């Protein structure tokens, strides 16, 4: 599916900032449904920049959490851009809405996935807020703690030097557990999303091609997200972080199904 002609890096406009007509159309359909199944607990909203380029990073625990995270950002003045799984853009209606809302399809784990960095930089140069899941897929940790992430977020933060806002969310996994297709609609589930203060990457500026610096900066991002999640959950994360590279599990996809 070719989408090059439909990609727009125009500066954000509208209200919330970055909302296109298609974005508002999707939001007007989805937000009332989310309000029916989720009780919102939005925290740290003062840390979301009202304008200008920024990256909001978050943990990934459920197929439904991108909708809830976008709901959080949208409620607080920003209509984010994402680099999304290409298969979603091939779905009838949903794919059209995603493209119209300014989102970009990415073929994960392929050579073309490297183009995603250039898309992300272009969005940020034009002043958008970019939503990023540094882990790249649902966490493989059996208790939903963040796992070791890819270094793409570190490279992006170092190259663009825009504010990076760490966020954490909890509750989406109760509505739709990882890889499940059976949502729990009632009673309503409390969903909490918190945004922390911007992270300082200045010690790594100029080191976007340094593997050690990228690993350090990536760990810095994930530890910031994990600390926020510890506060939400009221418990400590395990000292040993799940590393997908050291696991026999597939990098993406429903590993539970493939293990059967």
N, C-alpha and C positions, 0 to 999 in steps of 0.2 A: 504494500500500500504506500503510494507516494503522497507525502503531505507537505513537501517543501514549499509549495506555492501558498499554503494556508498558514504558514508560520509567520507570526507578527511579533516584532520586537519593539513596537510602538511604546512610548512612555505611558505609564499607567494614568488612567483618568477615571472618572465616575465616582460613585459612592456606593459601597466602600471602595477605596482607592484600588484600581486595577480591575474593577468589575466591567465586563462587557455585557451586551444584551443577553447573550447565551449564558453567561455566568449567572446573571440575575434570574434567568428563566429556570436554570437548574436549582439555584438556591431557593427560589419560591416553591419549588416542588418538594425538595428534600428536607429543608429545615423544619417545616411543620411535622413531617413524619418522624424526624429525629426527636423533636420535642415530645412526641407521644410515647416514645420508648425510653428516653433518657432524661434524667434530672441533671441539669447542668450545674457544675460547680467550677466556674472560671476564676482562676487566681493569677496574680502577677501581671494583670493586663496592662499595668502602667509601663511595663518593660517592652511592649510591642511598639516600635516606631510608627508614628502616624503617617510619615511620608519618607521617601528616600529608599535607596537600595538596602536590603537586609536579607539575612538567611535565618529562617526558623528551623531548628533541628529538633527531632523528636524520636522517642522510642516507638517501635512498631510491634503491636501485639495481636492485631485482629484485622481481618479484611475490611471491617467497618470503621476502623479508627481513622483512615484518611478523611472520611466524611465528617467525623466528629472534630478532628483537628482543624479542618477547613472551616467548620461551623464556628469554632473558637476564634479563629483569626478573622473571619468575616464579621462576627459580632463585634469585634474590636477594631474595625476600620480598615482591614486589608483583605483584598481578594487575591490569594496567593497563586503563584505559578508552580507547577510540578513537572518533573520529567517522569512520566508514568509508563507502566508496563504496556508494551505495544498491543498485546492481545485485547486490552480493554477498549482500544480505539477501533477495533474491528467489529464491536458489538453494535447492532442496529440501535439507532437513537442515542444510546449512551456515547458512542464514539463521536457522533456529530456534535453533541453538547460539549464533550471534552475539548474537541478541536475549536469549537466556537468560543469556549471559555479561555482559550489561549494556552492550553496545556500541550505538552510535547510528547509524542510516543517514542519509546526507546526499546530496542531489542536487547534485552539483558543478556549478559554473558556471551556477546558476540563482538566482532571487531568494530562494528558500527556503533557499539555502545560508547566508544571513546569520544564520539561526536557530542555526547551529552554535556561534556565539560564546556565546549564552545557555546552550546545553546544556553547553558546556565550563565556563563559570563555575559552573553548578549542581553539576557533578561536583566541582570544586575546593572549593567552599564546604562540601561534605559530607565532604571529607578524602581524596578519591581521588588516585591518581597517574594523570595523563593522558599518553598517548603521542601525540606530534605529529610529523608529517613536514612541516616548514615549506614545502618546495617545492610541496606539494600534489599531486604526481604524480611518476612516475619522472623522474630527471634527464634532460634532453635533451643534456647534454654527452656527446660521443662516447666520451670516456675515463672516464666515470663520476664525474667531479668534481662536487661540489655546484654547482647553478646559483642564480641570484638567486631569492629566495623571495618569497612573498606577505607582506604586513604583518600578517596575522592573529595570528601568534605574538607579535609585539611588542605589539600591542594587548592581548592576553590577559595577557601578563606584567606590563604596566604596570597594568592594571585590578585584577588579583588580588594582585599583589606576593608570589606564592608562589615557592619555589625553582625555578629552571629549570636542569635538568641536561643539559649538552651531551653527546651521544653520537655515536659514529661506528662504522660497521660495514663489513667488507670480507670478501669470499668468497662471499656469496650470489649474486653475478653469475656466478660460475663454476658454481654448481649450476643456475641458471636465468638465462641472459642476459636482458637487458631485452627484453620483449615476445615472448620465445621460449615455445614450448609443449613443448619437448623438454628435460626435466631430465637432468642428468648425475648418476646415482645412485652409480656406483662408478668408481674408488675413492673413499673418503670425502674430502670437501673440508674443508680447514681454514677455519673461520669465526671471525673475531675481532670482538668487540664491546667497545668501551671507553667508560666513563663518566667524564667530567671533573668538576671541581669546579663547584659552583653559580655561575651568572653573576649579576653585580650590575647590576640595571637601575635603581638608585635615581636616577641622573641624569636619567632620563626620567619619573619618577613625576609624575602630574598632567598628562601631555602625550599622553594616549591619542587625542586628536583632532587632534594636530599632525602633518601629513603629513611634515614634515622629520624630526621626532623618531622617527616610526614607521619611516621609511626607515633612519635611523641605527641604531636598535635592532635592526631586522631584519638589517642587514649585520653587526652585532655578533654576533648568534646564528650566522649562517652562517659567519663567519670563525672562530668558536670550533670549530664542527663540522669545518670544513676543516682546521684545524691538527691536530686529533686524527686525521683521516684521513691527513694527510701523514705523521704518525708511524707509522701502521699500514702505509702503503704504502712508506715509506722514500723518498719523492720529493716534490718541490714541485708544488703546484697551479699551473695557468697564471695569469698575472697578470690576464688578461682573463676575467672571469666570464661564463659564458653567460647571456644575458638573454632569456627566452622572449618578453617583450613587444616586443623588437626583432627577433624572428625571424618568418619566414613560417610556421613550424610551428604546428600546432594546439595549443591550451593543454593539452588532455588527450587521451588515447587513443594508439593505436599509430601514431605519425607515420611510421614506416618503411613500414608497410603502405599508408598513404594516399599516400605519395610514389611508389608503384609505378604 
